[in-house]
Amino acid sequence: MKVLSLVIGTSLTIAFFMLSIVYLDALFSRFTIPEMGIKILILSLCIAILGDLAVLKGNNATHTLVVLFLGGALGAFLGVSIPTLSTVLILSFLSVYDIFAVYHGPVGKIAHKGLEQLKGLGFSFKDVQMGLGDLTFYSMLSGHFLFNFGLVFGSTATLGILVGCFLAFKMLEKKSTFPGLPFPIFLGLIAGFLFTRS
């Protein structure tokens, strides 16, 4: 567990740092600021440290908020960076794999022990536990449609994701664990592509 926690902490630090560089660079590129690169690096380092402290040492509300921001930021970055066919294939594969991982693989075992033991991998709200990967891939799908096809298609894909989440929560009422990707991802893809073709 100590080794796994160290790996997770290192990965989170790198994610916070690199994403901060990307988003701050995009934000400050509109302005002429002397020595902008150095300032972005310093700000990114500060954000990474604060993000780590919030996830590893913060209270439940702070931890949840930071994980939500991290998942959203990472997903949006992936959604913009990856071509449409690759996005569809990656998300479809991960949705199918999520079924295996929850019922026969490591994800189910981790979920039974509780995600709170591995801070940064997800968050808990009341009796529901959701992984960082779920948040990231929801954001990746909606972000891809938004940036590549426009607001209407991003909204329809997001609506499909929300309907899928509702169905997944309904299934979760009957079962102790249920994969969070298949319903939201496939319904999001179907909704997005139906409206892009119409």
N, C-alpha and C positions, 0 to 999 in steps of 0.2 A: 504493500500500500504506500510506503514511503517513496519507493522508486517511482510508482505510478503518479503519485502526487507531484513529485519533482518534474516529471515529464509534462504533466498537465500545466503546472505553473510556468515552465519554460515556454511551452507552446502558446499559452495565453499572453505572456510578455511579448513574444515575437509578433503575435497577431495584433495586439494593441499598438505596438510600435509601428509596424509596417502599414496598418490601416490608417493610423494617424498621419503618417507621411503622405499617403495617397490623398486623403481628404483635405488635409491642410494645404497641400500643394495646389489642389484644384481650387480651393477657396482663395488663396492668396495670389494665384496667377493673374487675377484680374487687377491687382494693384502693383505699383512699382515700389518695392520695399528694399532698401539696401541690405545686403547680406541675408537675403530671404532664406537661402538654403540652410544656413547655420541656425537661424531662428526656428525654422520648421523642425530641424533635428532636436533642438532643445525642448521645444513644446511637445514633440512626439514622445520624447523620453519621459517628460513629466506626466503626460497622459498615461503612458504605459505603467509607470509607478503607481499613480493614483488608481488606475483600473485594477491592478493586482491587489492593492490594499482593499479596495471595495469588494472584490470577489472573495479574497481569502480571509479578510479580517472584518469586513463590514457586516451590518445586521442583514436580516433576510430581505427587507424591502430594498436596500441599497444593492445587495447582491443580485436580486432579480432584475432591477432596472438596468444594471450594467450588462448583465448577460443578454437582456433583450436588445440593448443598443449594439452589443458586439455581434450577435447573430444577424441583426438587420444590416449592419454595416458590411459584414463579411459577405452576406448573401447578395446585397446590391452590387458589390464589387465584382463578384463572380458572374452575376447576371449580365452585367455590362461587358465583361471581358470575354465571355465564351460565346461562340457562334450558336445559332439556333439549333441546328441538328445535334451538335454536341451537347447542348443544354438538355434537349429532350431525351437523348440517350442516357446521359448521366443520371438525370432525375428518375427516369424509368427504371434503370438498373438499381439505383439506391432504394427505390420504393419496394421493389421485389426483394432485394437483399434485407431490407428492414423487417420483413415478415419472418425470414429465417433467423435473423439476429435476435429478434425479440423472443421467439419461441424455442430456438435451439442453440443460439449463440451467446456471445458475451453480454449483449445489451440487456437481455432478460435477467441474467444473473446480477448485473449491476443494479437494475431497477428493483429487484427483490431486496437487495441490501440497502437501497436508498441512495439516490443521487447526491444527497447532502454530504455523504462521505467523500465524494470526489468533487469538491467545489470547483465551479467553472465549467463543468460538463453539462449543466442544465440548471433548472430551478424548480422549486415546489410551490404550488399554490393550493392551500388546503390539503386535499388528499390526492391531487393530481401532480404528477411529475412529468416534466417535458425536457427533452434533451436539447442541447445547443445545436445539434445537427438538424433537428426538426425546424427550429427557428431560422437557421441559415438557409435551408433549402426552400422553405416557403418564401423567404425574401428573395432568393435567387430567381425563382419562377416569376413572381410578380414584378420584380425589378427588370427582368429580361423583357417581358411583354411591354412594360412601361417605356423603357428606353429604346426598344427596337420597333415597336408598333404603335405607341402613343397612349394617351391617357385612357381612352375608352377601353382598349384591349387590356391595359394593365389593370383597370378596374374590374373587368369581367373575369380575368384570371384570379384576381384577389377574391372576388365573390365565390368562385369555384373552390378556392382554398378554404374559405370560411365555412361553406356548406360541408366540405369534406371534414373539417375539424369538428363541426357539430355532430356529424355521423360517427366520427371516431370517439367522441365523448360519450355518445349514446351506447356504443359498443363497450366502452370502458366501464359503464355502469353494470354490465353483465359479466365482465371478465376483470380479473385483477390487473392484467397488463394487456395492452393492445398497441400495435405499431402505429406511430404517428404520421408516417409518410404516405402510405398507399392511397387512402381516400382523398386527402387534400391535394396531393400532387396530380393524380390522374384526373380528378374533377377540375382542377385548375388548368391543366393542359387542354382538356376537352373544351372547357368554357372559352379559353383564350383563342384556340384555333377555330372553333365554330364561328366566333364573331369576326375573326380576321378574314375568314373565307366568305362571309355573307356581305 
